[in-house]
Amino acid sequence: MAVGKEIKTKINSVSNTQKITSAMQMVAASKMRRTQDKMRHGKPYSERVRSVIGHLANANPEHKHIYMKEREIKRVGYIVVSTDRGLCGGLNVNLFRTIVKEMADWHHKKIETDLGLIGNKAGPFFRSVRANIVSVMNDVGEGPALADLIGGVKVMLDKYEAGEIDRLYIASNEFVNTMTQQPTVRQLLPLDPDEDNQYQHRWDYIYEPDARQLIEGLVMRFIEAQVYQAVIENGACEQAAKMIAMKSATENAEKLIEELQLIYNNARQAAITQEIAEIVSGAAAV
């Protein structure tokens, strides 16, 4: 029964793994609810400030901020939001593939790309494809403060202001529902005019006391809101993807245990049958 003991050891090992994946599934489900709450609380503000910026980009304000000015594209930048940990299915890989494809498209147009990375998983991947990485922020955590994010983002903003990059995008996963997370790339700079039909009647604002001061403050609030919302939403995607991945792992472990149990039973039955045959043969010989 050496084979039976080996199979029994495998069953115990898979069973222990199943307990771990089941516990991780429940933890991810709990964390997902918290991150979803944060995402929902921040989304109205993020969408509203995006709407105001869309109006500004369509209008002719008294002060034209550098972030509002279109220029010839010679180099582009991406702020890439990834997860700090793995075990979340293809969440990161799908986003990275989207960015690599866009990088290839830009390279075909003889336009190079710079990357600012947020999260532990982005660094190793983009180093492996020899991308030009200009900033890295690791260990963002589940509830990052805005002050923890703005440092790496400012590197990309400084490069834009210095004319080293001519367009800046932010890439992250969008939370559609618990089962679906969509890789999304949005233009961050220059500010993209809002082309929604409800804004076809464009207007300008009255600025008091100073248009320059107000617009500069609003533009920075917009960038901060978009980056923070992307990180929070990516966190919700991470927990949802991890919950689904751990659920799938738990179910696969259950199927594997059933298969191993069947093999064990067959091996045990074969061993018993062989022992009975040996006893009968021995009795017949006597």
N, C-alpha and C positions, 0 to 999 in steps of 0.2 A: 504493500500500500504506500510505497514511497511516492508514486505519482499522485495518489489521493491526498497525501499530506502537502505536497507542493501546490496542488490546486486549492486546497483549503487555506493555505497561507495567502495565495493570491486573492481569494474571496475576502479574507479578513482585511487585506491591504486596500482593496477597492472599496470595501465598506467604510473603512476609516476615512478614505478620501472623499467618499460621498457625504459623510457627516460634515467634513470641512466645507465642501462646496455648498451644502445646504445652509450652513451657518452664514457663509459669505453672501449667499443670495438674500437672506433675511436682513443682514446688515446693509447691503446695497439698497434694498427696498426702503429701509428706514431713512437712509441718507438721501435717497432720491426725493422723498417727500419734502425734506428740509430744503434741498437745493431748488426744487420746483417752486417752493414758496418764495425764496429769494429771487428767483428768475421772474416770477409773476409780479412781485412788488416793484422791481426795477424796470420792467418793460414799458409801462405807460410813460414814465419820464423819458426813457430812451427814445421812444417813438415820437413823443411830442417835441423834443429838442431836435430830432432829425427833421420833423416837419418845418419847424421854424428856420432851420438852416437851409432847407429846400427853398423856402420863400426868399431868403436872403440871396441865395445863389441865382435865383431867377430875376431878382430885382436889381436896381442900380443904387446901392447904398452910397452914402456920402463918403465912407471910407472903404476902399477895396483892399481887404486883407490879402496877404501873400498866399494864404491857403485857398483863396478864391480864384486865383489867376491860373488859367490854362497855359501850358507851355509845351514846346516840342519834347516828345518823349525820347530820351536817350538812355535812361536807366530807371528801373522801377524797384520798389521795395514792398516786401510782404511782412506783416506781423502775423506770425503763425501761433495759434493757441492749441496746445496739445495737453494731454493728461500727465499727471505726475507718476501714475502707476499703470501697470498693465492689467491683464486678465479682463479686458473689456471688449473682446471680440475684434472686429475689424474697424473699430471707431477711428483710431489714429491712422491706420494704413490707408483707409479710404480718403481721408483728408490729405495725407501726404501725396498720394497718387494724383489727386486733383491739382495740387500745387506744382508737382513735377511736370505734369502735362502743360500747365500754363507757362512754366519756366522754359520748357522746350519750344513752345510757340513764340515766346519773346526772343529766345536765342535764334530761332529761324529768321526773325526780323532784325537780327544783329543788335538786340537790346538785352543787356545783362541785368541780373536781379540781385538784390541784397535781401537778407532775411534777418528779422528780429524774432527770436524764439521765446515762447512762454511755455513752461512745462518741461518735465524731465525727458519725455519720450521723443521730442522733436530733435534734440541735439544729435544723438547717435545716428539717427536715420539720415539727416541732411549732411552730416560729416561723411557718411558712407558714399553719398552721391556727389561729394566734393562741391557742395553749394557754398556761396560766399556768405558766411554768417557774421553779422556785425554786432549782435547783442544776444545774450542768453539770460533768461530768468528761470531758475530752477526752484523746486519746492514751493510752489505757489500756495498749496494747501486748499482746503475745502471752502474756507471763508476768507478769501484774501481782502486786505484793505486796499483802497485805491492808491495810497501812498506806496504800497509794495509793488505796484504795477507800473507806475508812471516813469520810474527810472529808466527801464529798458526801452519803453515807448519813446521817451524823450530823445534817445539816441537816433531813432528813425526820423523824428520831427526835426532835429538839428540838421540831419543830412538833407532833408527836404528844403529847409530854409536856406541852407548853403548852396543849393542847386546841384547837389551830388546825386539826388534822385528826383525824378520829375512826376512820379505818380506813386501813391502809397495805398496799399490794400490791407485789409484785415481778413484773415482766413480762420474759420472755426467751424464747429459743428452746430447746426441749428436743431433745436428740440422740436420735432413735429408731434410725436406722441411717444409713449413708452416703447413701442416696437420699432419706431423709425427715427433715425437721426441723420440729418442731411448735411454733407459737407457744403459750406457756403463761403464764397469769396465776395466781399463788398469793397467798393472803392471808398477810401477814407479821405484822401487828398488827391487833387484839389476837390473842394466841396462840390458834390454832384447835384445839379439842379433837380428839383422835384418835378417829375413829369406826370404826376397824377392828374386825371381830368378835373378833379374838384379844385385844382389850383391853376386852371387855365386862365382865370382872371387874376393877373398878377398885380401886386401892389408893393409899395415900399413902406417902411416904418418911419415914425417920427422918433428921433433919438434924443433923449435928454439924460444927462447934460451934454455928453460927448459921444459921437458916433464911434470914434476910434476905440475908446475905452470899453464901450458896451460890446462892440462886435468882437474885439479880441478876447474879452471874457467869455462871451457866448461860444465862440469857436473852440476855446479850450475845454469848456464844459461839455461840448458836443463830443470832442475826441475822447475825453475821459469817460463819458457815458457809454460810448460805443465799445471801447476797450473793456470796461468793467462788465458791461452786459454780455459781451462775447465770452469772457472768462467764466462768469456765473452760469451762462447757458451751456457752455461746454462742460462744466461740472455736472449739471443735471443730465446731460447726454452720457457722461462717463458712468454715472451711477445706474442709469437705465440700461446701458449696454452691458455693464458688469452684472446686473441682476439677471438679464436674459442669458448671458454667457454661463453664469453659475447655475441657472435653472436647467439649461441644456446639458451642462456637465453632470449635474445630479441625475437627470433622467438617463443619460448615457451610462453612468455608473450602475444604475438600477438594472438596465438591460444587460450590461456586462456580468453583473452578479448572477442574474438568471441563467445566462449562458454557461458561466463557470459552474454553477450549481448543477446544471444538467450534465455537464461533462463529468463532474465529481460523482454524481449518482450513477452514471454509466460505468465509470471506472470502478466504483465500489461494487456494483452489481457484477461486473466482469470478474473482479477478484474473488467474490464470494462463490460465483459459479465455478471458477477454477479450483478453489479449495474443495468444494463438494465433489468435483470430478476426481480430484486427487485422492480424496477419502474413499470414494466408491472404487476407484482403480486399485487402491491399496487393499481394500476388503476383498475384492475379487481375486487378487493375487494370492491372498492367504487361503 
